[in-house]
Amino acid sequence: MHHVSIRTADIFRAIAFYEQLGFTVAERFQTGFTLACWMEGLGGRIELLQIPEPKPAPDAFHDEHYTGYYHLSFEVTELADDLPQWIEALTEKLAEQDQALNVLLEPTQQMIGDRVYEVAFISDTDGLAIEFLHRLK
């Protein structure tokens, strides 16, 4: 996969948020009439697009009847000893920037296939769900 594209109401606020997740801006550009950028981190690439006159995104996390793209997912096993600690550190980093972390699902253990993971969900600055996985050994 080349990238995941995310439409945002405020590209500067979104950049600051994703930087706290470990992404860095690789390139800034304009596409048509709007600001955009590539960001790389956590083993992937995202594209942020500033949307003029944005409308709220559907709540894919809480709406059990929603169909379509559901969430981004990143594995942080190599970045942290455990997921609760990683989420707490992220909360503190965002608080330093006067941003609050919206946790949709506190870290919990789940069996996925033949492996056990700690799993947590947060939302980004536009309310889009992001999952973090930490494989238990």
C-alpha positions in Angstrom: 0.0 0.0 0.0 1.3 3.4 -0.9 -0.6 5.6 1.6 -3.8 6.3 3.5 -5.5 9.6 2.7 -7.2 11.6 5.5 -9.3 14.6 5.0 -9.0 17.1 7.9 -10.8 20.3 9.0 -7.5 21.7 10.3 -4.3 20.4 8.6 -2.0 22.2 11.1 -3.7 20.7 14.1 -3.7 17.3 12.4 0.0 17.5 11.7 0.7 18.3 15.3 -1.4 15.3 16.4 0.2 12.8 14.1 3.7 14.1 14.9 2.9 13.0 18.5 2.1 9.5 17.2 5.6 9.4 15.7 4.9 10.7 12.1 7.1 13.3 10.4 6.2 15.5 7.5 7.9 14.2 4.4 6.5 16.7 1.9 4.1 19.6 1.9 2.2 20.5 -1.3 -1.1 21.8 -2.7 -3.6 19.6 -4.5 -6.1 21.6 -6.5 -7.4 24.3 -4.1 -6.2 22.8 -0.8 -3.2 22.3 1.4 -1.8 18.8 1.7 1.2 16.8 3.0 2.7 13.4 3.2 3.6 12.1 6.7 5.7 9.0 7.4 5.9 7.0 10.6 4.9 3.8 12.4 5.8 1.8 9.3 3.4 3.7 7.0 2.6 6.8 5.1 -0.5 9.1 5.4 -1.7 12.0 3.3 -3.4 14.8 5.1 -5.8 17.0 3.0 -7.2 20.3 4.3 -10.9 20.4 3.5 -12.6 23.8 3.2 -16.1 23.9 4.8 -15.7 20.5 6.4 -18.6 18.4 7.6 -18.3 16.0 10.6 -17.2 12.4 9.7 -19.5 9.5 10.5 -18.9 7.8 13.8 -17.6 4.5 12.5 -16.4 3.3 15.9 -19.8 3.6 17.7 -22.2 3.1 14.9 -22.6 -0.7 14.5 -24.4 -0.3 11.2 -21.7 1.8 9.6 -20.1 0.3 6.5 -16.9 1.5 4.8 -13.5 2.3 6.0 -13.4 1.7 9.8 -10.0 2.6 11.2 -6.2 2.9 10.8 -4.2 0.3 12.8 -0.6 0.5 14.0 1.5 -2.0 15.8 3.6 -0.5 18.6 5.2 -3.7 19.9 8.7 -2.5 19.0 8.1 1.0 20.3 6.8 0.2 23.8 7.0 -2.3 26.6 3.2 -2.2 27.0 0.3 -0.4 25.5 -1.1 1.3 28.6 2.3 2.9 29.2 2.5 4.0 25.5 -1.1 5.5 25.7 -0.2 7.3 28.9 2.9 8.8 27.3 0.9 9.9 24.3 -1.7 11.5 26.6 1.1 13.5 28.3 2.7 14.6 25.0 -0.6 15.9 23.7 -1.4 17.6 27.0 1.9 19.6 26.6 0.4 21.0 23.4 -3.0 21.7 25.0 -4.6 18.8 23.2 -6.6 16.1 24.9 -6.4 12.4 23.9 -9.8 10.9 23.2 -9.6 7.3 24.1 -12.4 5.2 22.5 -11.3 1.9 24.0 -8.8 1.6 26.9 -6.1 -1.0 26.4 -7.5 -4.5 26.7 -6.3 -7.9 25.8 -7.8 -9.6 22.7 -7.0 -12.9 20.9 -6.6 -12.1 17.2 -5.9 -15.2 15.2 -3.4 -17.3 17.1 -1.8 -14.3 19.0 -2.8 -12.2 22.0 -2.5 -8.5 21.7 -3.2 -5.5 23.9 -5.6 -3.3 21.8 -6.6 0.3 22.3 -8.5 2.8 20.1 -8.2 6.6 20.1 -9.6 9.2 17.8 -7.6 11.8 15.9 -8.4 15.5 15.8 -11.3 14.9 13.3 -12.8 12.0 15.2 -11.4 9.2 13.0 -10.7 6.0 14.9 -7.1 4.8 15.2 -6.2 1.4 16.6 -2.9 0.5 18.4 -1.8 -3.1 18.8 0.9 -4.4 21.1 1.7 -8.1 20.7 2.1 -10.0 24.0 5.0 -12.4 24.1 
